[in-house]
Amino acid sequence: MADRRKLVQVLTALKDWLSWAVQRWDLALVLVALLLSLSAEAPPPGKLDTQVRYLLAGEQFDFLGWEVQAVLNKFAHALVAPQRYMDEPARRDFLLDYLDLVSAIQHTEREIHRTYTDPDVEDPRAATSDLLARLMELRAEEDARQLLAEAILEEQVACVLVDEGFGLLGQILPPISVHFTPLPTLLIVSPRDRIERIFSLGLRHGLNAAQREEIEAQVDATQDVSSLVTNIGGLSAYPAMLLESSSLNWLTNVTAHEWTHHYLSPRPLGWDYAASPETRTINETVASIVGQDAGRLTVARYYPEFLPSEPDSEPEEKTLAEKAPSPPPAFDYRQEMRETRIQVDELLAGGHIEEAEEYMEERRQIFVAQGYHIRKLNQAYFAFHGAYADEPGATGADPIGPAVQRLHRLSPDLHTFVTRIASVTTQAELEALLARLE
């Protein structure tokens, strides 16, 4: 026990030293950036991405600083790897307790926000003093538990993926690595005359609606494009950046989703991710399918009581005439969004840019009236959300999503599905592959 305590003390000291080193490294990066800025006296080149980066230099997310800190934290935890000394019930209980802690943090933050927005509260600072103290305690406890919770989640999802055929000698490559973190916001840029993501840029976390509107207005005015600053749920850095969440089903899904991007990176579908909208849509749709399947399998194995029920299926012998017709929903979001995208594509194909933009704003107001608070619906919105084509919606009539789903159904298992599609980068190649299998 004494040896164990001494080891923990040594590791704590090492973590403090690593934190000190990262701070000095960040300072060095700032100095280098300053030197580079002093030498940059000429105007920026004419490329859109260069001009936008220059325009938003002060708003960009510090990916390098984040990566250094995250890798060092992971390294420090791996030296001990306490999850190796825990049996499965202990791991399960630890992760569930951690998610309860995250839920308590989110609830406390909502209470503080609600107090500050209550006109009947004269002194919100004083009224929330106890809540703020409680929040600090919860955050400190979360910080102490986070790396272990991440390691447990990583290993549980990895075990499922190994069983699905992705393992090599019982190990998964690349290893799953995730980090719960405040995520950057993402700037998406599309031309106005068509829907296509031609540029994206990670911006700092926490931009409010007014700041996002100002950034979009700057980019649109200077470049004559359609832009959108949006939130994301994860990002396939390494370790993958995951939004802090108390939802077990969501976390298992996005962990497998982001790992799929890592797995595909050295393969044509990943290597050529940015080569064309077709490749990006195929890649994201594959990641979404793997995330859904592997995430559900993980919950089913380790946390079965949290597994969402699947839609009821009718017995095969029951004929269509015997089925009671179900009334259509009052407002089918996915169907309405699909129809919106189809109409926008038709208008833009005919050169009616202003009409398409007016139509999108009219449709946005309809979605808002139905309780879907979309801040901006434009070409950039569809360029971003349309890449996730595992379900109908913002992808419109794009046939890639249904084709990838068809390949998934034709594959005997998840590994075969991913192996088959890993070298596919275009719709034509996807259709040729399906033709050989059907």
KOLVOMI-854235 format. One record per atom (N, C-alpha, C): x, y, z. Coordinates in steps of 0.05 Angstrom, whole numbers, padded with zeros to 5 digits, always signed. Example, Ala and Ser with C-alpha at 12.3 -4.5 7.8 and 13.67 -1.06 7.14 Angstrom:
BEGIN
+00264-00114+00156;+00246-00090+00156;+00264-00066+00156;+00257-00045+00142;+00273-00021+00143;+00258+00001+00157;
REM end
This chain:
BEGIN
+00017-00024+00000;+00000+00000+00000;+00017+00025+00000;+00040+00023+00016;+00058+00046+00017;+00071+00051-00010;+00078+00029-00023;+00091+00031-00050;+00071+00043-00069;+00046+00035-00067;+00026+00046-00085;+00022+00076-00081;+00022+00084-00055;+00019+00113-00049;+00043+00129-00059;+00066+00117-00057;+00091+00131-00067;+00090+00134-00097;+00080+00113-00111;+00078+00114-00140;+00059+00136-00149;+00036+00138-00134;+00017+00159-00141;+00029+00186-00137;+00045+00189-00115;+00058+00215-00110;+00078+00222-00132;+00092+00202-00141;+00112+00207-00163;+00097+00215-00188;+00075+00201-00194;+00060+00207-00219;+00047+00235-00217;+00038+00242-00193;+00027+00269-00190;+00048+00290-00195;+00072+00285-00185;+00094+00304-00189;+00101+00306-00219;+00100+00282-00232;+00106+00281-00261;+00085+00297-00277;+00060+00294-00269;+00038+00308-00283;+00042+00338-00279;+00050+00347-00254;+00054+00375-00250;+00077+00385-00267;+00098+00369-00270;+00120+00378-00287;+00112+00380-00316;+00096+00360-00325;+00086+00361-00352;+00069+00385-00357;+00052+00392-00338;+00036+00416-00341;+00054+00441-00343;+00075+00442-00326;+00094+00465-00327;+00107+00466-00355;+00115+00442-00365;+00128+00442-00391;+00110+00451-00414;+00084+00443-00412;+00065+00451-00432;+00061+00481-00432;+00060+00493-00408;+00057+00522-00406;+00080+00536-00419;+00105+00525-00415;+00128+00538-00427;+00128+00534-00457;+00118+00511-00466;+00116+00505-00494;+00096+00524-00508;+00073+00529-00494;+00054+00548-00505;+00066+00576-00507;+00082+00583-00487;+00096+00609-00489;+00114+00610-00513;+00129+00589-00517;+00147+00588-00540;+00132+00591-00566;+00109+00577-00568;+00092+00580-00592;+00083+00608-00597;+00075+00622-00576;+00067+00650-00578;+00090+00667-00588;+00115+00663-00578;+00138+00678-00587;+00144+00673-00616;+00142+00648-00625;+00146+00642-00653;+00126+00655-00670;+00100+00654-00661;+00079+00667-00677;+00084+00697-00679;+00093+00709-00658;+00099+00738-00658;+00121+00744-00678;+00142+00728-00678;+00164+00732-00697;+00155+00730-00726;+00138+00710-00731;+00128+00706-00758;+00110+00729-00766;+00094+00739-00748;+00076+00761-00754;+00092+00787-00760;+00114+00791-00747;+00130+00814-00752;+00143+00814-00780;+00148+00790-00790;+00161+00788-00816;+00140+00788-00839;+00114+00786-00832;+00094+00784-00852;+00083+00812-00859;+00099+00827-00875;+00091+00854-00881;+00076+00855-00907;+00079+00836-00924;+00064+00836-00950;+00036+00828-00946;+00017+00836-00963;-00010+00828-00961;-00013+00798-00966;-00033+00785-00955;-00037+00756-00958;-00042+00749-00987;-00034+00725-00995;-00040+00715-01022;-00070+00715-01027;-00078+00712-01053;-00105+00715-01061;-00123+00692-01056;-00113+00668-01048;-00130+00645-01044;-00150+00650-01022;-00174+00639-01025;-00195+00643-01006;-00187+00633-00978;-00175+00609-00976;-00169+00599-00949;-00148+00616-00935;-00129+00627-00951;-00109+00645-00939;-00121+00670-00929;-00139+00682-00945;-00152+00707-00937;-00170+00703-00913;-00184+00681-00911;-00202+00676-00889;-00185+00671-00863;-00164+00656-00866;-00147+00652-00842;-00135+00678-00832;-00127+00695-00851;-00116+00721-00843;-00137+00738-00830;-00162+00738-00841;-00184+00754-00831;-00191+00745-00802;-00190+00719-00797;-00199+00708-00771;-00175+00698-00754;-00152+00710-00757;-00128+00702-00743;-00133+00701-00713;-00147+00720-00702;-00151+00721-00673;-00173+00703-00663;-00187+00690-00680;-00210+00673-00672;-00204+00643-00675;-00181+00636-00685;-00175+00608-00691;-00169+00592-00666;-00176+00566-00667;-00172+00548-00645;-00142+00539-00645;-00130+00538-00621;-00103+00530-00618;-00100+00500-00617;-00100+00488-00641;-00099+00458-00643;-00073+00447-00633;-00051+00461-00639;-00025+00450-00631;-00022+00450-00600;-00030+00472-00588;-00029+00473-00559;-00047+00453-00546;-00071+00449-00557;-00089+00429-00547;-00077+00401-00550;-00066+00395-00573;-00055+00369-00578;-00032+00362-00559;-00014+00381-00555;+00008+00376-00537;-00002+00370-00509;-00021+00386-00499;-00031+00382-00472;-00046+00355-00470;-00062+00348-00490;-00078+00323-00489;-00059+00299-00490;-00039+00299-00507;-00021+00277-00510;-00005+00273-00484;+00004+00294-00472;+00019+00292-00447;+00002+00281-00424;-00023+00290-00423;-00042+00279-00403;-00046+00249-00407;-00050+00241-00432;-00055+00213-00438;-00030+00197-00431;-00006+00208-00437;+00018+00194-00431;+00022+00190-00400;+00016+00211-00385;+00019+00209-00356;+00000+00188-00345;-00025+00187-00356;-00044+00167-00346;-00035+00139-00354;-00024+00136-00378;-00017+00109-00387;+00006+00097-00371;+00021+00114-00357;+00043+00103-00340;+00031+00087-00317;+00007+00093-00308;-00006+00078-00286;-00027+00059-00297;-00044+00069-00315;-00066+00054-00327;-00082+00039-00305;-00094+00053-00286;-00108+00040-00264;-00131+00022-00273;-00142+00027-00297;-00164+00010-00306;-00156-00019-00308;-00130-00024-00311;-00121-00052-00314;-00125-00068-00288;-00127-00054-00266;-00130-00067-00240;-00159-00068-00231;-00177-00060-00249;-00206-00060-00242;-00220-00082-00257;-00238-00097-00243;-00254-00116-00257;-00277-00102-00272;-00291-00117-00289;-00311-00104-00306;-00333-00090-00290;-00344-00102-00268;-00364-00087-00253;-00354-00061-00241;-00328-00061-00233;-00317-00036-00222;-00314-00015-00244;-00306-00024-00268;-00303-00005-00290;-00331+00007-00298;-00350-00011-00299;-00377-00002-00306;-00387+00018-00286;-00384+00012-00260;-00394+00031-00240;-00379+00057-00241;-00353+00056-00246;-00337+00081-00247;-00347+00099-00269;-00351+00087-00293;-00359+00104-00316;-00387+00115-00312;-00405+00099-00301;-00432+00109-00296;-00432+00131-00275;-00415+00128-00254;-00413+00149-00234;-00401+00175-00246;-00382+00171-00264;-00371+00195-00278;-00392+00209-00294;-00408+00194-00309;-00429+00207-00325;-00450+00220-00307;-00456+00209-00284;-00473+00222-00264;-00461+00249-00255;-00435+00249-00252;-00421+00273-00244;-00423+00294-00266;-00419+00286-00291;-00422+00305-00313;-00451+00316-00314;-00470+00299-00309;-00498+00308-00309;-00503+00328-00287;-00491+00324-00263;-00494+00343-00241;-00481+00370-00248;-00458+00369-00262;-00445+00393-00271;-00463+00409-00290;-00474+00395-00309;-00491+00408-00329;-00516+00419-00316;-00528+00405-00297;-00551+00415-00282;-00544+00440-00266;-00521+00440-00253;-00513+00463-00237;-00508+00487-00255;-00496+00483-00278;-00491+00505-00297;-00518+00516-00307;-00537+00499-00312;-00564+00509-00321;-00577+00525-00299;-00574+00517-00274;-00586+00532-00252;-00573+00559-00249;-00547+00561-00253;-00533+00587-00252;-00543+00605-00275;-00544+00593-00299;-00554+00609-00322;-00582+00619-00318;-00599+00601-00307;-00627+00608-00302;-00629+00631-00282;-00612+00631-00262;-00613+00652-00242;-00605+00679-00254;-00584+00678-00271;-00575+00703-00283;-00595+00715-00303;-00612+00698-00314;-00632+00708-00333;-00659+00714-00319;-00662+00709-00293;-00687+00714-00279;-00689+00744-00272;-00708+00759-00283;-00710+00787-00276;-00717+00793-00247;-00727+00773-00233;-00734+00777-00205;-00711+00775-00186;-00688+00766-00196;-00664+00763-00180;-00648+00789-00182;-00646+00804-00160;-00632+00830-00160;-00602+00827-00161;-00591+00807-00146;-00562+00803-00145;-00556+00774-00152;-00553+00768-00178;-00549+00740-00186;-00522+00729-00176;-00502+00746-00173;-00476+00737-00163;-00479+00726-00135;-00493+00741-00118;-00497+00731-00090;-00515+00707-00090;-00536+00707-00107;-00555+00685-00107;-00543+00659-00117;-00521+00661-00132;-00509+00636-00143;-00483+00629-00129;-00476+00642-00108;-00450+00637-00095;-00447+00608-00086;-00468+00597-00074;-00467+00569-00066;-00465+00550-00090;-00480+00557-00111;-00479+00541-00135;-00451+00542-00148;-00439+00565-00148;-00412+00568-00160;-00392+00552-00144;-00394+00553-00118;-00376+00537-00101;-00380+00507-00106;-00405+00499-00109;-00411+00471-00115;-00400+00463-00142;-00403+00481-00162;-00393+00476-00188;-00363+00472-00188;-00348+00488-00173;-00320+00485-00171;-00312+00458-00159;-00327+00449-00139;-00322+00423-00127;-00326+00400-00148;-00348+00402-00162;-00355+00382-00182;-00334+00381-00204;-00325+00405-00214;-00305+00406-00235;-00279+00394-00226;-00272+00399-00201;-00247+00387-00190;-00249+00357-00189;-00272+00347-00181;-00276+00318-00180;-00276+00306-00208;-00288+00320-00226;-00289+00311-00254;-00260+00310-00265;-00244+00330-00260;-00217+00331-00270;-00201+00307-00260;-00205+00299-00235;-00191+00277-00223;-00199+00250-00236;-00224+00248-00246;-00234+00223-00255;-00234+00220-00286;-00230+00242-00300;-00235+00242-00329;-00218+00223-00344;-00192+00223-00340;-00174+00206-00355;-00180+00176-00352;-00187+00168-00327;-00194+00140-00323;-00221+00134-00336;-00240+00151-00335;-00266+00147-00349;-00261+00144-00379;-00244+00161-00391;-00238+00159-00419;-00225+00132-00425;-00206+00123-00409;-00193+00098-00414;-00212+00074-00413;-00231+00075-00394;-00251+00053-00392;-00268+00052-00418;-00278+00075-00426;-00294+00077-00450;-00278+00067-00475;-00254+00076-00477;-00237+00068-00500;-00234+00037-00501;-00228+00025-00478;-00224-00004-00478;-00249-00020-00483;-00272-00010-00474;-00297-00024-00478;-00305-00023-00508;-00303+00000-00520;-00309+00002-00549;-00289-00014-00565;-00263-00014-00557;-00243-00029-00571;-00248-00059-00570;-00257-00070-00547;-00264-00098-00545;-00286-00106-00565;-00306-00089-00568;-00327-00094-00587;-00317-00094-00615;-00300-00075-00622;-00290-00073-00649;-00271-00096-00656;-00256-00105-00636;-00239-00129-00640;-00256-00153-00647;-00278-00156-00632;-00297-00179-00637;-00310-00176-00664;-00312-00151-00675;-00324-00147-00701;-00304-00152-00724;-00279-00159-00716;-00259-00166-00737;-00238-00145-00742;-00237-00123-00727;-00218-00102-00732;-00192-00106-00716;-00190-00127-00701;-00166-00131-00684;-00143-00145-00699;-00120-00141-00688;-00096-00154-00698;-00081-00165-00673;-00081-00192-00671;-00070-00206-00647;-00084-00196-00621;-00110-00192-00624;-00125-00184-00600;-00124-00154-00594;-00110-00139-00611;-00107-00110-00606;-00119-00095-00630;-00130-00071-00624;-00141-00055-00646;-00122-00034-00655;-00119-00031-00681;-00101-00011-00692;-00116+00007-00712;-00113+00033-00709;-00099+00046-00687;-00114+00044-00661;-00100+00046-00638;-00114+00045-00612;-00134+00068-00610;-00157+00061-00597;-00177+00082-00593;-00166+00102-00572;-00168+00127-00578;-00160+00148-00560;-00179+00172-00562;-00193+00178-00540;-00212+00201-00540;-00206+00219-00516;-00215+00244-00518;-00211+00263-00496;-00235+00281-00495;-00249+00281-00471;-00272+00298-00468;-00261+00327-00464;-00272+00345-00480;-00260+00372-00480;-00280+00392-00492;-00277+00417-00484;-00292+00438-00498;-00283+00439-00527;-00302+00436-00546;-00295+00433-00574;-00293+00461-00587;-00276+00462-00608;-00277+00486-00624;-00303+00488-00639;-00310+00512-00647;-00332+00515-00666;-00319+00513-00694;-00336+00508-00714;-00325+00503-00741;-00338+00522-00761;-00321+00536-00776;-00330+00553-00798;-00331+00536-00823;-00354+00536-00836;-00358+00522-00861;-00363+00542-00883;-00349+00539-00905;-00352+00558-00928;-00361+00543-00953;-00381+00553-00966;-00391+00541-00991;-00394+00564-01011;-00391+00558-01037;-00399+00578-01057;-00429+00583-01055;-00437+00606-01066;-00465+00613-01065;-00480+00598-01088;-00467+00592-01110;-00481+00581-01133;-00483+00551-01133;-00473+00538-01112;-00475+00509-01109;-00470+00502-01080;-00477+00477-01073;-00473+00468-01045;-00448+00450-01045;-00426+00461-01034;-00401+00446-01033;-00383+00458-01011;-00373+00442-00994;-00354+00452-00973;-00327+00456-00986;-00320+00481-00991;-00294+00487-01003;-00273+00495-00983;-00281+00500-00958;-00262+00508-00938;-00275+00505-00911;-00259+00497-00891;-00269+00497-00863;-00246+00505-00845;-00252+00516-00822;-00232+00527-00804;-00242+00524-00776;-00226+00512-00758;-00233+00510-00730;-00229+00537-00716;-00250+00546-00703;-00249+00571-00688;-00251+00565-00658;-00246+00585-00642;-00244+00581-00613;-00272+00573-00602;-00270+00559-00580;-00294+00549-00566;-00309+00572-00553;-00336+00569-00552;-00352+00588-00537;-00361+00613-00552;-00359+00613-00578;-00369+00637-00593;-00399+00639-00590;-00409+00662-00582;-00438+00665-00580;-00451+00671-00607;-00477+00673-00607;-00491+00677-00632;-00484+00703-00646;-00480+00724-00631;-00473+00750-00643;-00445+00749-00655;-00427+00736-00642;-00400+00734-00653;-00399+00717-00678;-00416+00696-00678;-00417+00679-00702;-00429+00694-00725;-00450+00709-00720;-00462+00725-00741;-00442+00746-00753;-00426+00758-00735;-00406+00777-00744;-00384+00764-00762;-00375+00740-00754;-00355+00726-00769;-00366+00718-00797;-00390+00708-00797;-00403+00700-00822;-00407+00724-00841;-00415+00746-00829;-00419+00770-00845;-00393+00779-00857;-00371+00778-00842;-00345+00786-00852;-00336+00768-00875;-00338+00742-00871;-00329+00724-00892;-00347+00726-00917;-00373+00728-00913;-00391+00730-00936;-00386+00755-00952;-00382+00777-00938;-00378+00803-00952;-00352+00805-00967;-00331+00794-00955;-00305+00796-00968;-00300+00775-00990;-00313+00752-00988;-00308+00731-01007;-00331+00724-01025;-00355+00736-01020;-00379+00730-01036;-00385+00700-01035;-00387+00689-01011;-00392+00661-01007;-00415+00658-00987;-00421+00633-00981;-00441+00627-00960;-00425+00613-00937;-00427+00624-00913;-00412+00612-00891;-00430+00607-00867;-00420+00589-00850;-00435+00582-00826;-00415+00574-00804;-00419+00585-00780;-00403+00577-00757;-00421+00559-00740;-00413+00534-00737;-00430+00514-00724;-00416+00499-00702;-00432+00487-00684;-00421+00469-00664;-00416+00442-00676;-00398+00426-00664;-00393+00399-00672;-00394+00381-00647;-00398+00355-00651;-00399+00336-00629;-00374+00321-00624;-00356+00322-00644;-00330+00308-00642;-00312+00316-00665;-00287+00311-00661;-00267+00318-00682;-00245+00297-00681;-00238+00287-00705;-00219+00265-00706;-00190+00274-00705;-00183+00290-00685;-00155+00294-00679;-00146+00268-00665;-00121+00267-00656;-00113+00243-00641;-00099+00251-00615;-00111+00248-00592;-00136+00234-00587;-00160+00250-00599;-00181+00235-00605;-00205+00248-00616;-00217+00267-00595;-00227+00289-00605;-00239+00309-00587;-00269+00302-00585;-00279+00297-00561;-00307+00291-00556;-00320+00312-00538;-00343+00320-00545;-00359+00338-00529;-00366+00325-00502;-00363+00341-00481;-00371+00331-00455;-00401+00325-00454;-00408+00300-00446;-00436+00292-00447;-00440+00271-00425;-00465+00271-00415;-00473+00250-00396;-00488+00227-00409;-00490+00228-00436;-00505+00207-00450;-00486+00184-00457;-00491+00161-00445;-00475+00138-00451;-00477+00129-00480;-00502+00128-00490;-00506+00119-00518;-00492+00138-00538;-00493+00164-00533;-00480+00183-00551;-00450+00180-00550;-00439+00176-00526;-00410+00174-00523;-00399+00149-00537;-00412+00127-00534;-00402+00102-00547;-00404+00105-00577;-00426+00118-00587;-00429+00122-00615;-00407+00140-00627;-00403+00162-00614;-00383+00181-00626;-00355+00171-00622;-00349+00156-00601;-00323+00144-00598;-00316+00125-00621;-00335+00108-00629;-00331+00090-00652;-00330+00106-00678;-00347+00127-00680;-00348+00144-00704;-00320+00156-00709;-00309+00169-00689;-00283+00183-00693;-00261+00163-00697;-00262+00140-00684;-00242+00119-00689;-00242+00110-00718;-00266+00108-00730;-00268+00100-00758;-00253+00119-00776;-00254+00145-00770;-00238+00164-00785;-00208+00158-00783;-00200+00152-00758;-00171+00145-00754;-00164+00119-00770;-00182+00100-00769;-00177+00074-00783;-00175+00078-00813;-00191+00096-00824;-00191+00100-00853;-00169+00119-00862;-00156+00133-00844;-00137+00154-00852;-00115+00144-00871;-00103+00120-00867;-00082+00112-00886;-00093+00098-00911;-00120+00095-00912;-00132+00082-00935;-00144+00103-00954;-00149+00095-00979;-00158+00115-00999;-00182+00132-00989;-00202+00120-00977;-00226+00135-00968;-00219+00155-00947;-00199+00150-00931;-00191+00170-00911;-00170+00189-00922;-00151+00178-00937;-00129+00195-00947;-00140+00216-00966;-00160+00210-00982;-00172+00229-01001;-00197+00243-00990;-00199+00244-00963;-00224+00255-00951;-00232+00282-00963;-00213+00300-00966;-00219+00327-00975;-00218+00330-01006;-00214+00308-01020;-00210+00310-01049;-00236+00318-01064;-00259+00309-01054;-00284+00316-01067;-00307+00313-01047;-00330+00326-01053;-00353+00323-01035;-00363+00294-01034;-00360+00279-01057;-00368+00251-01057;-00352+00235-01037;-00326+00238-01037;-00309+00223-01018;-00315+00230-00989;-00319+00256-00984;-00325+00264-00957;-00352+00252-00947;-00372+00252-00965;-00398+00241-00958;-00396+00211-00953;-00382+00196-00970;-00378+00167-00965;-00365+00163-00939;-00343+00177-00933;-00328+00174-00909;-00345+00179-00884;-00359+00201-00884;-00375+00209-00860;-00398+00189-00856;-00409+00180-00878;-00431+00161-00876;-00422+00134-00865;-00399+00125-00874;-00387+00100-00863;-00382+00104-00833;-00370+00126-00825;-00364+00131-00797;-00390+00131-00780;-00411+00143-00791;-00436+00144-00777;-00448+00116-00773;-00446+00100-00794;-00456+00072-00792;-00441+00056-00771;-00414+00058-00772;-00398+00043-00753;-00403+00053-00725;-00406+00080-00722;-00412+00091-00696;-00438+00080-00684;-00459+00079-00701;-00485+00069-00692;-00483+00040-00684;-00471+00024-00701;-00470-00005-00696;-00452-00012-00673;-00427-00002-00673;-00409-00009-00651;-00417+00004-00625;-00428+00028-00626;-00438+00041-00602;-00460+00025-00589;-00479+00016-00605;-00501+00000-00595;-00491-00027-00583;-00472-00039-00597;-00461-00064-00587;-00447-00061-00560;-00433-00038-00558;-00419-00033-00532;-00438-00030-00509;-00459-00014-00514;-00479-00011-00493;-00493-00037-00486;-00499-00053-00507;-00513-00078-00503;-00495-00097-00486;-00469-00096-00490;-00451-00115-00476;-00447-00106-00447;-00441-00080-00443;-00432-00071-00416;-00454-00057-00400;-00474-00045-00414;-00494-00029-00400;-00522-00036-00412;-00530-00061-00412;-00555-00068-00427;-00580-00053-00418;-00581-00045-00392;-00605-00031-00383;-00608-00003-00395;-00586+00007-00408;-00587+00033-00420;-00590+00032-00450;-00594+00008-00461;-00596+00004-00490;-00624+00014-00499;-00625+00033-00518;-00651+00042-00528;-00665+00019-00543;-00691+00019-00540;-00706-00001-00554;-00706+00004-00584;-00704-00017-00600;-00706-00014-00629;-00735-00011-00637;-00740+00001-00661;-00767+00004-00670;-00780-00024-00672;-00806-00025-00664;-00820-00050-00666;-00821-00060-00695;-00816-00085-00699;-00817-00096-00726;-00842-00114-00728;-00855-00113-00751;-00879-00129-00756;-00870-00158-00762;-00885-00178-00753;-00878-00206-00762;-00879-00208-00792;-00860-00225-00803;-00858-00227-00832;-00883-00237-00845;-00898-00255-00830;-00921-00267-00843;-00945-00248-00844;-00943-00225-00830;-00965-00206-00830;-00965-00190-00856;-00986-00191-00871;-00986-00178-00897;-00990-00148-00894;-00983-00133-00915;-00986-00104-00914;-01014-00096-00909;-01034-00111-00920;-01062-00104-00916;-01071-00107-00888;-01058-00124-00872;-01066-00129-00845;-01055-00108-00825;-01035-00093-00835;-01022-00074-00817;-01040-00049-00814;-01043-00040-00789;-01059-00016-00784;-01043+00008-00793;-01055+00025-00810;-01040+00049-00819;-01034+00068-00796;-01010+00077-00795;-01003+00096-00774;-01004+00125-00785;-01016+00143-00770;-01018+00170-00780;-00991+00183-00783;-00987+00199-00804;-00961+00212-00807;-00956+00232-00785;-00931+00237-00778;-00926+00257-00758;-00934+00285-00767;-00941+00302-00747;-00950+00329-00754;-00929+00344-00770;-00904+00340-00763;-00882+00353-00777;-00858+00334-00777;-00852+00323-00801;-00830+00304-00804;-00805+00320-00811;-00788+00324-00791;-00765+00342-00794;-00747+00332-00817;-00741+00306-00817;-00722+00296-00837;-00733+00298-00865;-00759+00292-00868;-00771+00293-00894;-00773+00322-00904;-00781+00340-00885;-00782+00368-00893;-00755+00380-00900;-00734+00371-00886;-00707+00381-00893;-00698+00369-00919;-00705+00345-00924;-00698+00332-00950;-00711+00347-00973;-00736+00353-00970;-00750+00368-00991;-00739+00396-00995;-00731+00408-00973;-00718+00435-00975;-00692+00433-00991;-00676+00414-00985;-00650+00411-00999;-00655+00406-01029;-00674+00389-01036;-00679+00383-01064;-00687+00408-01079;-00705+00424-01067;-00714+00448-01080;-00691+00468-01083;-00674+00470-01062;-00651+00489-01064;-00632+00480-01086;-00627+00454-01088;-00609+00444-01110;-00620+00451-01137;-00647+00449-01140;-00659+00455-01166;-00657+00485-01173;-00661+00502-01153;-00659+00531-01157;-00630+00538-01164;-00611+00528-01150;-00583+00535-01155;-00574+00524-01182;-00583+00500-01190;-00576+00489-01216;-00587+00507-01238;-00609+00520-01233;-00620+00538-01254;-00608+00567-01252;-00589+00571-01235;-00576+00597-01233;-00592+00617-01216;-00612+00608-01201;-00629+00626-01185;-00618+00628-01156;-00596+00641-01153;-00583+00642-01127;-00599+00658-01106;-00607+00682-01113;-00623+00698-01094;-00649+00684-01086;-00662+00672-01106;-00687+00658-01100;-00683+00635-01081;-00661+00621-01086;-00654+00598-01068;-00649+00608-01040;-00635+00630-01036;-00629+00641-01010;-00654+00651-00996;-00672+00664-01011;-00697+00673-01000;-00714+00648-00991;-00714+00628-01008;-00729+00603-01001;-00718+00590-00976;-00692+00589-00973;-00681+00577-00949;-00688+00592-00924;-00689+00618-00926;-00697+00634-00902;-00726+00630-00896;-00743+00628-00916;-00771+00622-00911;-00774+00595-00897;-00759+00575-00907;-00761+00548-00895;-00749+00548-00867;-00728+00563-00862;-00717+00565-00835;-00738+00575-00815;-00753+00594-00823;-00773+00605-00805;-00795+00584-00799;-00801+00568-00819;-00820+00546-00814;-00809+00526-00794;-00784+00519-00797;-00771+00500-00779;-00771+00512-00750;-00765+00537-00748;-00765+00550-00722;-00792+00549-00709;-00813+00555-00725;-00840+00555-00715;-00849+00527-00705;-00835+00506-00716;-00841+00479-00708;-00824+00470-00684;-00808+00488-00674;-00791+00482-00651;-00763+00474-00657;-00754+00476-00682;-00727+00469-00690;-00712+00496-00694;-00697+00504-00674;-00685+00531-00674;-00659+00532-00690;-00662+00531-00716;-00640+00534-00734;-00633+00563-00738;-00609+00571-00731;-00601+00599-00732;-00598+00609-00761;-00586+00592-00777;-00581+00600-00805;-00584+00575-00822;-00599+00578-00844;-00602+00556-00864;-00593+00567-00891;-00569+00558-00899;-00558+00568-00924;-00542+00546-00938;-00527+00554-00959;-00512+00534-00974;-00492+00520-00956;-00479+00535-00938;-00459+00523-00921;-00471+00504-00901;-00495+00509-00892;-00509+00491-00874;-00512+00463-00888;-00521+00463-00913;-00525+00438-00927;-00498+00425-00934;-00478+00442-00939;-00452+00431-00946;-00441+00415-00922;-00447+00424-00898;-00437+00410-00874;-00455+00387-00867;-00480+00391-00862;-00498+00370-00853;-00504+00350-00874;-00502+00357-00900;-00508+00338-00921;-00487+00316-00924;-00464+00320-00911;-00443+00299-00913;-00450+00274-00896;-00468+00277-00877;-00476+00255-00860;-00501+00243-00871;-00497+00224-00890;-00519+00214-00906;-00529+00187-00898;-00525+00179-00873;-00534+00153-00864;-00565+00153-00860;-00576+00177-00857;-00605+00180-00855;-00614+00203-00873;-00640+00202-00883;-00649+00224-00900;-00651+00250-00885;-00648+00272-00900;-00649+00298-00888;-00635+00318-00905;-00613+00330-00893;-00599+00352-00907;-00584+00342-00932;-00582+00316-00935;-00568+00306-00959;-00586+00308-00984;-00613+00311-00980;-00631+00314-01003;-00634+00289-01019;-00632+00292-01046;-00635+00268-01063;-00608+00255-01070;-00587+00263-01057;-00561+00251-01062;-00562+00221-01058;-00554+00205-01079;-00557+00176-01078;-00534+00162-01062;-00514+00177-01053;-00491+00164-01040;-00499+00151-01014;-00515+00165-00997;-00523+00154-00971;-00537+00128-00974;-00558+00126-00990;-00572+00101-00994;-00554+00079-01005;-00535+00086-01023;-00517+00066-01034;-00498+00055-01013;-00488+00072-00995;-00471+00062-00973;-00487+00044-00954;-00512+00052-00949;-00529+00036-00932;-00534+00009-00945;-00537+00008-00971;-00542-00017-00985;-00518-00035-00983;-00494-00024-00986;-00470-00040-00982;-00468-00051-00954;-00476-00035-00935;-00476-00044-00907;-00494-00068-00903;-00517-00067-00916;-00536-00090-00913;-00526-00114-00928;-00511-00111-00949;-00501-00133-00965;-00476-00146-00952;-00465-00133-00932;-00440-00143-00920;-00447-00161-00896;-00433-00183-00893;-00440-00202-00871;-00433-00191-00843;-00414-00172-00841;-00407-00161-00816;-00395-00133-00820;-00391-00119-00798;-00381-00091-00799;-00354-00089-00811;-00336-00108-00804;-00309-00107-00814;-00308-00110-00845;-00324-00129-00855;-00326-00133-00884;-00336-00108-00898;-00356-00096-00886;-00367-00072-00897;-00346-00050-00900;-00331-00045-00878;-00311-00024-00879;-00288-00031-00897;-00280-00057-00898;-00258-00065-00915;-00265-00062-00944;-00290-00068-00951;-00299-00065-00979;-00299-00036-00988;-00307-00018-00971;-00311+00009-00979;-00286+00027-00974;-00266+00016-00960;-00243+00032-00953;-00227+00043-00977;-00229+00029-01000;-00215+00038-01024;-00233+00053-01044;-00258+00058-01036;-00278+00071-01053;-00277+00101-01047;-00274+00117-01068;-00273+00147-01063;-00293+00162-01080;-00307+00149-01098;-00326+00163-01116;-00352+00147-01117;-00373+00161-01125;-00399+00148-01128;-00398+00127-01150;-00383+00131-01171;-00381+00112-01193;-00368+00086-01182;-00347+00089-01166;-00334+00065-01155;-00353+00050-01136;-00368+00065-01121;-00387+00053-01102;-00409+00037-01117;-00419+00049-01139;-00440+00035-01155;-00428+00010-01168;-00403+00012-01177;-00390-00012-01189;-00387-00034-01169;-00379-00027-01145;-00376-00047-01124;-00403-00060-01117;-00424-00044-01116;-00451-00055-01111;-00459-00074-01133;-00453-00066-01158;-00461-00082-01181;-00448-00110-01180;-00423-00111-01170;-00409-00137-01168;-00421-00154-01146;-00433-00142-01125;-00443-00157-01102;-00472-00165-01105;-00487-00149-01120;-00516-00154-01122;-00522-00175-01144;
REM end
